[in-house]
């Protein structure tokens, strides 16, 4: 039986439109839309904190992506998506061992509370599964959002993460449930 959807309505930043916002569990049809959110978030948002070379290694051109591996990874985790007017605009996930692996919001929808909605859902679901701690490897771009949501930096990783031989610095962070 599918998980119930959580939904609401919000005004656009200009205040002139009302958008239907839905938070739901990932389904296989979300594979391509979540990849597109990931790609856009890195290429258009993370570029302010990383070099062009780092961004290209982190989010390679779509012809270089293994779509099946992407879909399998999303399905293997507890993944949630946020849709605005039925279009996927953000997603996040966590694994059974408490790793919040992905948190990405399309840059056209940043600053609207979508990351908060996703992380709060992950925290809620992880807590229901008996986890007492979430950990993440936050990018420079995502660090402030995670800190605002109660995550604490454990250490900076200036050289630990590489993609295609390119170093992409990040931060180990954790969130302990109250």
Steps between C-alpha positions, in 0.01 A plus 500: 500500500654837405602739772261793543607822341559814696402806306433867532491823307747786488530834331780571260769749608305766308187403690293476183476124448390219721694177455399153613787349703506125559745298710493130419701180482720448194361277224694353205361765263692759707842375384546745213341799678718449810811476281397827333459669840842367610665620179342847510574548870867420454549675167307815593513526881818325616703680233523798738695285750697270268713533188370421153720187496355380832142563389550313171653201682222499760215533249627363169316557177187289480648278230755381759240395759398141573124550529442151636759544776344838588151347520627203703673731747186709552285188542746341746472795739197653669456779244246781509414755235334838506289594201368841411197471275592132446857576387788362710696797638695339784590170660678354799568157640650298780629148536422245768831575672415871535680660206313797355664458162316739271333838543449699182257776404462636150645853491174641361339399832775577751425719799140376528541255788520188286831384651352549848189302407714215366743485792219516754333207319827305505543574871143392571528174305847418635369553853206267431752235396682531833805693382658728759741678267517612138830572330566676173789611282386854425633710219620853561170610346280281721685552828306814607165331433600194704624720785169688500325163538700393804795318344846553649831499311731221614782579261590650167607257228724702271624199301292192592242507222599467137300456183676410178829582674387850600494595870164635621531622862211444739414477871412206722197606703259332739158551654416333832132443571375669817 
